[in-house]
């Protein structure tokens, strides 16, 4: 069967002929270049060999015993109401930790104090003021075009 496939490949690619020189007096031989290609496909085949996995979980009661430690604190508030110049540090008195709780208190005192007085008196004075200024003056001349104003009073204003 393998020989049959080899012969079939040779016929497909032109290799079943004998190789001859390419021309008269030539010793070179033409060799065909061959490239094989493959096409791969898959298919599903039922082999009849299956596997089934079953999982089950069960619970069992188990009693455990262990010593556990925990701590509690007891806080007592003691009113002191004492004025100090700076915040004191925490301290121990035996097994008791004493933590002073401080607060800042603002002390404001308000008093009136006279810093100065302003004494105000009104005084009237008279003063002469002089300055040279330029004023505009308009001069208007009226000329009449009637017979009565021909003689010499053209520059004179008319009296009403």
C-alpha positions in Angstrom: 0.0 0.0 0.0 2.9 2.4 0.8 4.4 1.8 -2.7 1.1 2.6 -4.2 1.0 6.0 -2.5 4.6 6.8 -3.5 3.8 6.0 -7.1 0.7 8.2 -7.0 2.7 11.1 -5.6 5.3 10.7 -8.3 2.6 10.9 -11.0 1.0 13.9 -9.4 4.2 15.9 -9.3 5.7 14.7 -12.7 8.4 12.6 -11.1 7.5 9.3 -13.0 9.6 10.3 -16.0 13.3 9.7 -16.2 15.6 12.7 -16.0 17.4 13.7 -19.2 19.9 16.4 -20.0 18.2 19.6 -21.0 20.1 20.2 -24.2 22.6 18.7 -26.7 26.1 18.5 -25.2 24.7 19.6 -21.8 25.3 17.6 -18.7 22.9 19.5 -16.5 19.7 17.9 -15.4 16.4 19.7 -14.6 15.0 18.7 -11.3 11.4 19.7 -10.5 10.9 21.5 -7.1 8.2 19.8 -5.1 6.1 21.2 -2.2 3.6 19.1 -0.4 0.5 20.6 1.2 -1.7 19.0 3.9 -5.3 19.7 4.9 -6.1 18.5 8.4 -9.6 18.1 9.7 -11.2 16.5 12.8 -14.3 14.6 13.4 -16.1 13.3 16.5 -16.0 9.6 17.0 -18.1 7.8 19.6 -15.8 5.3 21.3 -18.4 4.2 23.8 -15.9 4.8 26.7 -17.5 7.4 29.0 -16.6 8.5 32.5 -19.1 9.6 35.2 -18.0 11.5 38.3 -20.2 11.7 41.3 -19.4 13.9 44.3 -21.2 13.8 47.6 -20.6 15.8 50.8 -21.5 14.6 54.3 -21.3 16.4 57.7 -20.1 14.9 60.9 -20.5 16.6 64.3 -17.2 17.0 66.1 -16.7 18.5 69.6 -13.7 20.8 70.1 -12.5 22.4 73.3 -10.0 25.3 73.6 -9.2 27.9 76.2 -9.7 31.5 75.0 -8.6 34.7 76.7 -10.2 38.1 76.5 -9.7 41.3 78.5 -12.2 43.9 79.6 -11.5 47.3 81.0 -13.3 49.2 83.7 -13.3 53.0 83.2 -14.2 55.3 86.1 -14.6 59.0 85.6 -13.5 61.1 88.6 -14.2 64.9 88.5 -11.1 66.9 89.5 -11.7 70.6 88.3 -8.2 71.9 88.9 -6.4 74.6 87.0 -2.9 73.6 85.8 -0.3 75.5 83.8 0.3 72.7 81.3 -1.2 69.3 80.4 0.2 66.6 82.7 1.3 63.2 81.3 -0.5 59.9 81.9 0.7 57.9 84.9 0.2 54.5 86.7 -1.0 54.2 90.3 -0.5 50.5 90.9 -2.3 48.5 88.2 -4.5 51.6 87.4 -3.6 53.8 84.4 -4.6 57.4 85.2 -5.2 59.5 82.0 -5.8 63.2 82.7 -8.5 64.7 80.5 -7.7 68.4 79.9 -9.5 71.2 78.2 -8.5 74.7 77.3 -10.7 77.4 78.8 -10.6 80.8 77.3 -10.9 83.6 79.9 -12.1 86.9 78.4 -12.3 90.0 80.5 -13.8 93.2 79.1 -13.3 96.6 80.6 -13.5 100.1 79.2 -10.4 102.2 79.4 -10.0 105.7 78.0 -7.0 105.7 75.8 -7.3 109.4 74.7 -9.8 112.2 74.2 -10.5 114.2 71.1 -11.5 117.8 71.7 -13.1 119.3 68.7 -13.9 123.1 68.4 -15.4 124.8 65.3 -13.5 128.0 64.3 -14.7 130.4 61.5 -12.1 132.5 59.7 -12.4 134.8 56.7 -9.8 134.7 54.0 -9.5 136.7 50.7 -8.8 134.7 47.6 -7.4 136.1 44.4 -6.7 134.5 41.0 -6.6 135.6 37.4 -8.9 133.7 35.1 -9.9 134.2 31.5 -13.6 134.8 30.7 -15.2 134.5 27.2 -17.1 137.4 25.9 -19.2 137.4 22.7 -19.7 140.5 20.6 -22.8 140.5 18.3 -23.4 142.8 15.4 -26.7 143.1 13.8 -27.1 144.5 10.2 -30.5 145.3 8.8 -31.4 145.2 5.1 -34.2 147.7 5.0 -34.2 151.3 3.9 -34.3 152.9 7.3 -31.0 151.4 8.4 -28.9 152.8 5.4 -27.7 156.0 6.9 -25.2 155.4 9.6 -26.7 153.4 12.4 -26.0 149.9 11.1 -23.9 149.0 14.1 -26.3 150.4 16.6 -28.8 148.0 18.2 -32.4 148.8 17.6 -34.5 150.0 20.4 -37.9 148.4 21.0 
